[in-house]
Amino acid sequence: MSRTISFVVVALLLYIGAYAVFRQSHVETWERDKQAYVIFPEAYGRPLYYAWRPLSYLDTAMTGMQHHIGPHR
């Protein structure tokens, strides 16, 4: 049982860590509203957007950071 718990904890830490690294490297301030957004690339961002959706809800609630797929136009 302890091995399973360890695996789940490591997987959860990797999930959160990957989101944190992605978030820090993909923040963009939109000139129109002067708000910062995490931008998910159009080419491969949709699966990441949905995979990290639970964390992005928490991120928005805690920091006000918004999320967007593809560049602002």
N, C-alpha and C positions, 0 to 999 in steps of 0.2 A: 504494500500500500504506500509506503514511504517513497518508493521509486516513482510511482505514478504521480504523486503530489509534486515531487521534484521536477518531473517532466513538465507538468502543467505550469508550475511557477516559472521555469526557464522559458517555456513557449510564450507565456504572458509578458515576461520581461522583454523578450525579443520583439514581440508585436508592438509594445509601447515604445521601445527604443527606436525601432525602425520608423515609426510615425514621427517621433520627436526629431530625428535626423532629417527626415523628408521635410517636415514643417519648417525647420530652421533654414533649409536651403532653398525653399520655394515660396518665400514670402514676397509679395509685391504690393506696393501702395498705389492705389488707383487715383489718378489725378482728379477725376471728376468729383469724388466724394471724400478724398483724403483718408480713406479707410485702408487698413492693411488686410490682405487676403492671402490665403494659402492657395496657390495656383497649381492645379493638377493638369499636366500636359494633355493636349487633345489626343495624341497618338496612343498613349498607354495609361492615361490617368483615370479613365472611367473605372476599371477594376480596382485600382488603388482607392479611389474615392469611396466606393461601396464597401471595400474591405475595412477601411478605417473610419467608416461612418459613425460607429459608436463613440470612438475617441474624438471625432470632430465635433459631435454634439457636446461632449464634456468640455472640450477646448473652447467652444463658443460660449458656453455658460460661464466658464471660469475667466476667460480673457477677452471675450468679445470678438475674437478673431473669426472672420468669415472665410468661406471656402468656395472655390469656383473651378469648374472644369474648363480649360482653355483660356486664352488671353481675353482681357476685356476689350470690347470694340466700341 
